[in-house]
């Protein structure tokens, strides 16, 4: 049986200021499209909270933790952060996870 490839999961939770939900969603949706083009990006999803209106979550799967950390300093991340900051109620919560049970569909 083939060994599962290494994956790292990066999450970022965003809470917009009232009235900034749509602009923030558009910024993050563009970021998703751009980030999916990265060779090390295995998958990225943008989710909306079902329990806290307006809260958005990015879930990114990377080929390795090194790739995920490198992406944090990428031009794509910097551009998204610069555009999003004016729409945020609080600083985003970003975390990097080692996988226990995660699958890559590539």
Number of C-alpha atoms within 10 A of each C-alpha: 3 4 5 10 9 14 25 22 21 21 18 15 19 25 21 25 15 10 10 16 18 12 15 24 21 12 16 22 16 13 19 20 12 12 20 15 11 14 10 17 19 21 19 19 15 17 13 15 11 9 7 9 11 19 17 21 19 20 17 22 26 24 18 18 18 11 17 22 14 10 19 13 10 12 10 16 15 13 12 17 15 9 14 20 15 13 20 16 13 11 11 18 11 13 11 15 13 13 12 8 7 13 13 13 6 5
